[in-house]
């Protein structure tokens, strides 16, 4: 019997274990010494609430599913019909194929063919690599078509640090600016986080705070990495993102399928609605490639 998420690709390094899947090429599980780093899903289940999925060729929402590019108007399917939006791109439910495999590393690929609403051709590759410091994820898109195309990407892991809910988690988001959104989740402006409940530049308890917020203007270390940090007791987890990701979406999992059991921290190359606004949208000429990297660095409490 075929599993809902297709083939399972397990990689390991020391006590780190990761399973990525054929359907959507996403991250199903990540454990360290048997403890969950992500709020994943079972081998016999479909991904729910975007768990671990890849968001390509646009992350988050596209208003009315329509956009203009190079003088032409395009319409994609509305897969968030209650808000009349298209959400999270075109590759969440397609098959990805194994290209390379080592005990600690796997590369999956997918050919995104031209289709109504996105008449462009991309060759996509996602690399998952484990090391002693954690997991690195590298996404590369190459325009293999004859026309220039719009492109953005993101990822949708839900993070865990050993608590039943995220209410007991301390959160640090190194962002100076947040995007304000309307009731459809479409950005309508920006706001400095200073002096607001969105200021997580110093670690704050999440408590009952509800977030479905895109942050930007990220503080970075000398290597150009931004770090979103979660902690509870002795457990620590950082999601890092390179400079190809100037945005990070933080969602407190206020859905029945998640019930605040994990915190979605979504690195994104562009903000919601970028296909319409053009904000930080990549434009790939024929033959051009775009690569972005993010990863997870966990420190899991060891109990005797």
N, C-alpha and C positions, 0 to 999 in steps of 0.2 A: 504493500500500500504506500502510495506517494504522500510524503509529508506536505502540509499546507505551505511551508516555507521552502520546499524543494530540498536540494542537496545541502548537507551540512558540512562546513569546512572548519575543522578544529585546528588551532595552533596553540603552542605552549612554549613557555620559557620559565624554568624553575617552577615555582608554585602559581604562576600566572596561567590562566586558561581562557581562551576566547573561542567562541563559535560565531562564525558569520555564515550567511545563508545565500542560496541561489536566488530566491525571490526578493528582488529589490537590492541585492548585494549588501544588506544591512547587518548591523551588529546585533546578534540575538542575545548572547550572554558574555559576561566578563567576570571572572572570579579570581581572587587571590587567596590562596590557602583555604579554598572552599567558601569564601565569603563574597557576597555580591558587591560588585563595583557599579554595575548598572541594574536598573529595574527592567529586566528583560522579559522573555516569554518562553513558554514551553515548546519542545520540539514538535508537539502535535497541535500547535496553535498557529493562527495567523497573527501577524503583528497588529496590535491595537494601539490607537492614539499616537501613531507615528513612531512607535518604539524602535529606535536604532536605525531608522530609515535614512536613505540618501535623498536629498532634495535638489533635483536637477531636471531641467535647466533653469529653474528659478526656485528660490526658497520662499516659504510663507505664502502670502496671499497676493492674488492678481485680481484687481477689481473688475467685476463683470466678465472676467476671463478674456478680455479683449485688449489689444494694444496695437500701436502703429510702429512699423519699423521699415526704414528705407522707402517710405512713401506708400507702403501697403498696409492694409488693416487685416489683422488676424484674430480669429476667435477659437479659443480652446474650450473644452468641456468644463462645465461648472460642477466640480466635485465637492463644493461646500454650498449646496443649493440654498440652505436657510439664510445665507448671507449674500447669495448671488456672486460668489467668488470661485475662482480656481485656486487650488492650494497645493503647494509642495511639488510642483513639477510633474514629470511624465515617466519616471523610472521606478516608482515605489513598488509596482506589482509585476514588473517584467523580469525575465530570467537573465542572470549574469553567469558568465562562464569562467571557469578556472583557467588562468593562463600560466601562472607560476605557483609553485608550492614548495616550501621548506618547512621543517618542523616548527619554526617560530614565525613564519611569514607566509602570506598568501596574497596573490593579485587576481582580482576578478575583473572581467571586461564586459562591456555591453555596446552594441552598435545601435545608436539611436537614429532610426531612419526618418526621412521626411514624412510628415503626416499633416492632416488638416489642423491648422492653428500654429504649427511649428514646422514649416517646410524646409528644414535644414538638416544637415547630416553631421552627427558627432560620433567620434570614437571615444568611449569612456573607459577609464581604468581606475580601480580603487585598490590601494595597497594597505593591508593591515600588517603591522610588524610589532612583535613583542620584544622587549628587552628587560633588563633588571629594573629599569626605571619606570616601566609601564608600557602603554600602547601608543603607537604612532599610526595615524591614518592619513594617507596622501591620495588626493583626488586629482586626476588629470583628464582634461577634455581637449580633444583635437578636432578642429573643423576639417572634415574630410570631404566636404561638399564644394560646390562651385560658387556659392554665394556667401557673403558676409552674414554673420548671425549674432543675435544677442545671447548672452550666457550669464548665468549665475549659479551658485551651488551652496549647499548647506548640509548639515547633518543634525540628527534628532535623537541623541542619547538622553535617557533619563538616568540621573546619577543617584547613588545611594552611599551612605556612610554608616550603615548598621542600625538606623532607627526605624521604628515602625512607620512613622510619617515624617515628612520634612519639617513639621512644626518645631521639632526639637533641634534643628540644624542651624549652625552659624554659617552665614553666607557672606562672601566678599566678592563684589563685582567691580573691577577697576575701571569704571566708566564715569566720565564727567557729564555725559549728556544722555538723555533718554528721548525716544520718539513718542509723541502723543498720537493716539489713534482714535478713530471714530468707532461707533458701535459695530462696524463691519470688520474691524481690525486693520483698517487702511490708515497709514500715517497722514496726519494733518498738520504736523509741526514738530518742533523740538523744544526741550526744556532742560536747563541745567539741573543736575540732580541735587546740588548743594541746598541744604535746608528743607528738603522734601523727604517723603517716605521712600523714595527711590534711591537714596544715597546709601549705597552699600560699599563705598570705597574703604571704609573700616568695617570689619566683620560685624554683622548684626544678626540677632536671632530672627529667623523667618516668622516664627509664631503663626498667627492667623493671617498674615499678609497674603493677598492674592496678586500674583504677577502674571501677566501675559504681555511682557514688555520688551521692546527692542532697545538695546543700549549701544552707544557708540562713543567715539572720542576716547578710545581705550588707552590706559596707561600701559606701557610695555617695558620689559627689561632690556638689558644691553644687547641681547640676541634678537630683539624685535618681537618677543612673545608676550601676549597678554594672558594672564592667569585668573580664571574664575575659581574660587576656592570654597570648599565645603568642609565642615568639621563637626564632630560630635564626640565628646570624650577624647580618647586618644586616636580616633580614626580621622584621617585627613585624606582629601581627594582634590586634586587640581585638574581642571580642564584648561589646557593651553592651546593657543591659536596663533598662527603666524600672521604676518602683515597682509596676506591675501584675504584675511577675514577681518574687516574693519567693524563688523557688527556681531552682536551676540544677542539672541533671543532667550529670555528666561521665563519659563512657564511653570507655575506651581502645581501642575497636574490636577486642576480642579475639574476632573471628569470622572464619571462612575468607573471607567475602566482603570483609572490610575488611583483615584481617591487619595491624592497627595502622598502616595507611597514613594515617589521619586520626583526629583527636580529636573525638568528638561532644560538643558543648557545647550543652545543650538548655535554653533558658529556659522556665520553667513557671509558670503562675499558681497552681498548687496542687501538693502533693506526690503521689507515687504513692498509690493507694488512697483518694483524697480523697472519692470518691462514697460510700465506706463510713464513713470517719472523720469527714468533714465539715470537715477541716482546710483552712482558706483557700479553701473551695469557694464560688464565686459563686452566688448565688441570683437569678435574673432574673425579675422580675414581667413580666406581659404589657406589651409596649412598651418595656421596659428594654433598654439596650445596654451592652456591655462592650468597651472598647478597650485594647489592650496593644501596646507597641512595643519592638522590639529591632533591632539592626543590627550590621554588620561594618565596622570601620575598619582597612584594611590599609596597611602600608608595605612595599612589595616592593623587595628589593635590585635595583639596576640594575647589570648587569655589562657592561663595555665589550668 
